Amino acid sequence: MAKPLRTIPDQASVVLDTNIVVYALSPQSQFHTACTRLLERGALQAVMLYLVVNTVAEIIHRVMVMELLAQGTFAQASDAVMHLKHHPQVVQQLTRYKTVLRDLKQARITILPLTYRDLHASRRYRETYGLLTNDSLIVAAMQREHITYLATNDTDFGRIPGLAIRMPD
C-alpha cells in the first residue's frame, strides 16, 4: 500500500512522475495542494527532487495541451492534440511550455539523463513487471541513481519491489 506524499522524509531523494508536476500545475486537480507542497519542499531543499528527461518531455507536451484547452476552444485533450498536429502555427503561438525548463530549474528539480544502458536496463521492467516504456525508463534511471522514493499517482509502479511509492492524497 502506497503512503501519502507528506510521509516523504526530509533529505530524501525523490523521483517525480509526470502526473505529480501536472497536478501541481493544475489548480482544479484534487491533488493540486499535495503535489504543490511536495514541489515547495523541493524548492526549499527539504527533499531533493528529480525528473527523468523523458518525463520532462511529457510535461512540456501536457503543458502545451493544457494551454490550448484553457483557451476554451476544445473540451478534450485528444482534440487539442490533433489540432496542434495539424496547425503547427498554433504551437508557435503557445507560450507557457517555453518556460517549463526554467521553472523546473528554479524549483530546484534536477533532470536526470537517459542513456542506452538505461534503455537496455528498462527492458527488464517491461518484461518482468509489465510496465510501459516510459515508466520502465523511470525505474531504470532510479536504479542507476540509487533512488528509492517515487512520487506518482500511477499504481503500476507498486509492482516493482524496492520502490518507496508515495502518492498524493
N, C-alpha and C positions, 0 to 999 in steps of 0.2 A: 504494500500500500504506500503510495507516494505521500510525502509530507508537504505542508504548505511552504511557499517561498520564504515566509518570515522565519522559518526554522533554519535557514542557512546561517551557519556560524560566522562571526566576524573573522576576517582574514582568509576566508575560504576562496579558492579559485573556482569560478563558475562559468560554464559554457552556456550561452543563451541560445535557445532555439528561435527561429524566426517569429513564431507566434507571440513570444514574450515582448519583443520590440514592437510588433504591430499592435498588440493590445495597449501598450504604453502610448502609442501614437493615436489611439482611437478613444477619445473621451466617452463615447457611447458604449464601449465594451464593458461588460460586467466585471472584467478582470483588470480594467484600466488602473485602478488605485493600487492593487497589489503589485502589478508589474512596474508601475512608475516608482513605487517605493524601492523596489529592488534596484532599478537604474539609479535612483538617487543615492543609495548606499554605495554603489559602484563609483559614482562621481565623487563621493566623499572618501573614497578608498577604504571603506569599511570592509568591502569584499572586492576581489579582482574579477572583472567581467571580461569574457571573451566571446567572440563570434568567429565562426569558420567562414572563410571567404565566400563559399557557395551560399551561405545563409544571408550574407550581406547583399549578394546579388538578388536573392529572393525578396529581401526587404525593400531594396530600391525598386524592384518591379511592382511590389504591392503598393508602395507609396505613389507610384505613377497612377495606378488604377484607382487608389483612394482619392487622389486629387481630381481625377476625371469624374468619379462618382459624386464627389462633393459639389460639383458644378450643377448637379441635378438633371443632366440630360439622360443619364442611364440609371436604371434601377438594379441591374445585375452586373456583377463583375465580369462575367463572360462576355456580355455585350460591350462593355467598356474595352476589354482586351481586343476584341475583334475590330472595334472602331480604331484603336491605336495602331493595330497591324495594317489596316487599310488606309490610314491617314497619318503618315509619318510627320507631317507638318504639325499635327496636334501634339505629338511627343515633344517636338522642338519648342512648343509654346508652354509646356508644363514647367513649373519652377521648383516645386517642393523637393522632388527627387534629387535635384542638383546639390542640395545641402546635406544629404544624408551622411556622407562620409565625414564631413566636417563636424556634424552633430555627434556622431559616434566618437570621434576623437575628443571632442570637448567633454563628453560624458565619461571619458577615460575607459573606453571599451577597446580592447586590443583585438585586432583582426588577425586570426591565425591563417597562414597559407596552407595550401594543399599541394601535395607532391604526387608523383607517380606511385611512390611507395604507399601513400595513403590510399590512393585509388585501388591498388592491389590488395592492401590490408582490409579495405572496406568490403571486399567480396565475401569474406568470412561472415560478416554480419548479415548480409543479404541471404547467403546460403543457409546459415545455421539458424537465424532468428527471423527471417522473412522481412527484414527492413527494406524500405525503398532506398534508392540510390543516395539521395541527398542526406537522409537520416543515417545511412551507413557511413557516409563520409564524416559526419559529425562525430560519430563514435570512434572512428579510426583516428581522427585528429585528437580527440580526448585521450585515447590510449597513448598516442605518441607523446603528448604533453603531460601525461600522468595526472590528469584532472578527472575527478570522480563526480563532482556536482554538475548536474544538468538541470537548468530551469526550462521547463517545457509544459505545454498543455497537451502533449501527444502521448497517449498511453502505450503506444507501440514500444517506446523505449524501456518500459517496465519488463520486457522480455530479456533484457541484457543484464546478466549478473555483474555485480561490482559497481554499478552506477548508483549514485545517490540522487534519485529523481526528486525534484521539488516542483510543485505545481501551484498556479495561482488559485486562490480561494475567494 
